[in-house]
C-alpha cells in the first residue's frame, strides 16, 4: 500500500479531513509534524523541523529506508513549501505540477489579503513587507 507523508502543523484544524481522504484512498499515512518533544519516528509519525529544509530532508531520507514514501502533502502555506522540497528530495517531482494563475487577466488591483494571525506565515509576511515598500513608492 502506498505511503503518504502528510505534513500537519501542530495548530491545524484540517487534520481529520486529510486523514479521512487518505483512508478513502487506502493509503498508509505517516504524519510529519513539529513537536516540542522528540519522539522516535514510527510508521505513523515522523517529527520534522518545518523551518529547516536540509534537516527535514535528512530525516525523511533516513525514514524512507524502512518506510518508502510515495507522496508528500502539505496542508498550509508553511507545510506546502517544505512538502515541495521533500518531494524533490524523494524524486517525486515528475508527478507534481505548479500551475500559475494567469487568467482571467486582472484589470484592476484589489490589494493584498492575508490571514490576521501571529505568527504570520513566512510567505504572507514577505508579501506584506513588499507591499509596504511598494505602497511608499506609489504614494
N, C-alpha and C positions, 0 to 999 in steps of 0.2 A: 504494500500500500504506500503511495507517495506521501512524503512528509512535507508539511508546510511549516515554515518558521514564521510565526505571527508576532510582529513587534508591537507590543502593547505598553504604552506609558502607564505608570502607576496611577495616574489620575484619569484614565479614560473611562468613559461611560459606554463605550461601544463594544466591550469585550464579548458579551453574550451573543450579540448579533453575529459577530465574526466567527465565534466558536460554533454557533448553530449552523452557519453556512458551511463551515468546514466539515461538520458531521454529515450534513446532507450530501456533500460531495465525496464522502467516505475517505477522508484524508486523515492521516496521523498528524497531530498538531503538537508542535513544540512552541510554547510561549516564550518569547525573548523579551525580557523586561529589566529595567533598572530596579535595584533593591538596596535598602540600607544594609541588610545582612548580606553575607556572602555564601549562599547555599551552594552545594556542589551541583554541577549540571546533571540533569536527568533527561530521560526521553521526553518528558512533558514540560520541563522548564529549563531555560538557559539564561543565567544572569549575564547582561550585556551592559557596556558603557555606551550609551547613545551619544555622548559628547566626544567620544574618541574613536573615530572610524578604524584607525590602524589596530587598536586594541580589540575592537569588536571583530575585525577580520580574523585576527589570530585566534580568538575564542571560537568563532564559528568554524574555522578550518579544522581546529582540533576536535570539535564536536562532530563534524561530518565523517570523521574516521569511523566512528561507531554508528552514527545515525545520519545517513545521507539525506540531504535536503533537496527537494525538487522545486520549491518555490519559496519566495520571501515576500511578505506583505506588511507594509507599514500602514497604520490606521489614522495618522495625523501628519501635520507638517514635518515635525521632527523625525518621526519614525519612517516616513516615506523617503526622506533623504538618506538615512542610513540603510534602508532596505535596498535602494538603488545601488549603493556602494557594495553591499554584501552580495547582491545578485551578480554584480560584475566580478567580484572575487570568486564566486562559485561557478562562473561560466554560464550563467542563466540569461545573459543579455540578448541572446538570439530570439527569445520569446517575449521580450519586453519592448514596448513601443512608447515613445514620447510623442504625443500629438499636440503640436502648438495650436492654440486657439487663435485663429486669424479671421474668422468670419462669424457673424456679419461684420463688415467694416464699421468701426465706430465713427460717428460723425460729430460727436461732442464728448468732452471729458466729464466724468462723473465723480472724480476724486478717488480716494483710497479707503476701502472698507476693511477693517481688521478687527479681530476679537478684542474686547476690552477685558484683558486678564493679565495677571502678573504671575510668573514671568511671561513676557511676550515671546512667542515662538521666534527663533532666530531669523527666519526668512521675513516674517512680518516686521520685526524690529529693523532689519536692513532696509526694507521698503519705506517704512516711516521715516527713517533717517534721510534717505534720498529725497523723499517728498518734501521734507522740511528744507533741505538745501535748495531744491528746485523752486519752492514757493518764494524764497528770498529773491531769486533771480527774476521771477515773473512779476513781482510786486512793483 
